[in-house]
């Protein structure tokens, strides 16, 4: 939810700073703020709740010591079909996810709205993202994480289709809120789904590898969308491409088999899911 809150607040702060100071001083100011807040926050993180006397289920004493965590090695994970389907889903959807973050404000400007309203739309993505993380993350425990994640990809495709035809302010606001909720669901569900397959001592490394797909999407997606807009003077093609790529992500979830029941019961000793 912290990322969603930042997406709500920072576009408005950045827009006001750019209008007042210009973009170069604003970037320096934002970088200084990130360092001033981020570094002390990281240093204040407590590695384990047990360090504060907080144990599972409110117990006052620590639980019995468990054996060493097992799980698949990174090499084993990289040889599984499940890993590459998750990576492909993350890459496909991320190529479309970050287009609104970079291009929703210029899109609004092209339709006669102010940059401040465009920044507000990006903030509304953050509002929706908070709701998506809180609501969809819990409901997935009942509906199933794989199916729920496929649902978020479907929802993002539908939202992008709405963006394709949205020109009125109310329609753009609805798009931003709904897209944010779908995006927030993806962010909340992907780590949980990955844990169903690859839980163990090396899970943080595995999750980092899966999220490399999002980094590639964040780099390539907005850049490609900008190039296509410059070539055609329209956002129709890049938005349509985002819809198609979310369809690819849905297909990856359809092809992904549910993890073995044994892996769910004892993830610390489970082999890599196939």
N, C-alpha and C positions, 0 to 999 in steps of 0.2 A: 504493500500500500504506500510505502514511502516513495517509490518511483512514481506512482500515480499522483501523489500529492505534489511532487516536484514538477511533473508535467503540467499540473494545473497552475502552479504559481510562477514558475520560472519564465515561460513565454511572455507573460504579462510584464514581469520585471525586466526582461531583456528588451521588449518593445519600448517600454518607457525609457530605459537607459539609452537605447540607440537614438530615440527621438531627441533626447536631451543632450547627450554627450557625443554621439556619433558611434559607429560600430567598433572602431579600433579601441578607444578607451573602455567601451562597454565589455568587450571581450576580456580585457585585462582585469576589469572589475569583477566579472563573473569567475575568472580563474582564481583571483585572490579570495573570493568568497568561498569557492569550493575547497581551497586549501585550508582556510581558516576554520571552516566547519567540519570538513571531512577528516582531517588528520586527528584532531582531538577526539572525534567520535569513534574512530577506529581504535585509538589507544585506550578508550574507556570500555571497549567491549570485554565482557567477562567470557572466557573460553567455555566454561561449563556452568550451568545453574548450580551444580553441586558445590562449586566454590563459594556460593552464598548460602549454603545449607538448604538448598531447594532440591528435593528429590521427586521422582515420579509419583503421581497420584497423591501428592501432598504428604507423603511419608516423612517422618522426622528422622529416620535412619536410612543410610544408603542401602540399596538393594544388594543381594549377594553378588559377588564378583563373577562376571561372565568370562568365558574363555576368549581367546584371541579371535578377532573378527576375521572371517575368511572372505569368500566371494571370489569372483573371477578376476584374473589378471587383466591388465589393459590389452595385452596381446590377444587373449582369448576373446575379449569383448569386440575387438576390431575385426575378428573373423566371423562375427555373428550377423545374420540377416537383420535381426531386430535393431542393432545399432545403426546400420546404414539406412534402414527405413526411417528411423527417428531423425537421423541427420538429414536425410532427403526432405522429410516433412518440414523440419526447421528451416532449412535453406529455402525451400520453395515459398513458404509463407512469409519468411522474413524479407524476401525480395519485394513483396508487396506491402508488408506492414509499415515499412519506414517511408514509403512514398507520401502518405498524408502528413507525417511529421515535418517533412522538408517542403512539401509543395501545397499544403492546404492554404497557407497564407497567400502565396502568389495566385492560387486558384480564386480565392475570394477577391483579391485585388482585380483580377481580370473581369470579375462580374460586378465591379463597381463598389466593393466594400473597402473599408479602411484597413490599414495594416493592423490597427489595434483590434478590430473585429476578427481578423485572421488569426492573431495571436490568441484571442479568446477561444476560438474554435479548437486550437491545439490544446488549450487548457481544458476544454470540455472532454477531449480524449482522455486526459488524466482523470477527470471525475468518473467517467465511465470505467476506466481501468481499475480504480479502487473498488467499485461495485463488483466488477467481474472477478477480481481476485478473491473477494470475500464470499460472494454467493456461489460462483461456479466451482471454486475449490472444494467447498463442502458438499455440494450436490453430487459431485463426481464420485464420492465415496459410495453413493447409493446407485448411481447409473452406470458406473464403470469408467475408469479413467481413459481408456483407449477410445471408447465411443464418445465420451464427453469432449475429448480433444478434437476428434473428427468433427463434432458439432461446432466447436469454436472456429475451425477452419471454414466450415460451411457458412457460419454466420458472418465471418469476415468477407467472404465472397459476396454474400447478399448485400452487406453494407457498402462494399465498393461499387456494386451495381447501382445502389441508391446514389452514391456520390456522382456517378456518371451522368445522372439526370437532374441532380440537385442544383438549383440556382437561387431559390429563395432562402432568406436567412434562416427561417424555421427548419427548412429541410436540411440545411448544412449543420445546424445544431443537433438535430436528431441523428444525422449520420455520425457526427463526432462522438456523441454519447454512446451510440450503439456499437460503433467500431471500437471505441475504447473498452467497452465491456467485453467484447470478443477477444481483443488483444490481451486484456488482463487475465482472462481465463486461460489463454495459451501460456502465458508466463507462469501462472500458478500450477498448471497441470503437467507441463513437460517434465519438471524435476520429479514429481510424484510418479509419473508413468515410468520414467527411467529407473527409479528406485525399485519398481516392481520387477524389473528384469536384471538389474546389475547391482543391487545393494551389496555392500561389503566394504572392506577396508579401502579400496581404491575408487569408491564411488565418486568422490569429489573430482578426481581426475577425469573419470568417464563423463561426468556431467559437463565439465569444462570443454571436453572435446565435442560433445553434442552441441553446446552453445557456440562453438566456433562457427557453426552454420549461420547463426543469427548475426555474428560479426561480419561475415561475408555479405549477407543480405543487406545489412545496414550500409555497407560501403558501396555495393554495386547497385542496389535498387534505386535509391534517389538519384544517383548519378546517371543511370540509364534513363530514368524517367525524364530528367532534365534535357538529356540529349535528344530524346524522342520529341519532347515538346518543342525544342528549338528547330527540329527538322520539319515538324508538321504544324506548329503553332496551335496545338490542341493537346489536351490531357486525355483524350479519349483512348488512344492506343496504350499508354502506360497503365491507365486504370484497368483497361480490359486485360492487359497482361497480368496485373495483380489478381484479377478474378480467376484467370486460367491457372495461375500458379497455386492458388489456394485449392483449386480442384485437384492439382497434383498432390498436395499435402493430404487431402482427404483420401486419395487413392493409396497413399503410403500407409495410412491408418487402417484401411480396409485389408491390405495385404499383410499387416502385422498380426501375428498370431498372439493370443493371450498367453501370458507366462504360465509355466507349469505350476500346478497347485503346490507341489513340494517347495518351489522357489518362494511362493508367498508365505508358506508356513515357517520356513527357516532360511531367510535370505542370507544369513551370515555363512551358511554352508552350501549355498546353492551354486551350481555351475552357471556359466554364462548361458543366457537364454538363446535358443536358436531362432 
